[in-house]
Amino acid sequence: MLNLDILKLNKRKLLIGIFILVVCGYLNM
């Protein structure tokens, strides 16, 4: 249970990180 929650949290953080990178790249263009 705990491991699953950590996995979900990491996945969400990864998605947010990718989203921020995409937005920053778009703004830099």
Sequence and secondary structure as in RCSB ss.txt:
>XXXX:A:sequence
MLNLDILKLNKRKLLIGIFILVVCGYLNM
>XXXX:A:secstr
 HHHHHHHHHHHHHHHHHHHHHHHHHHH 
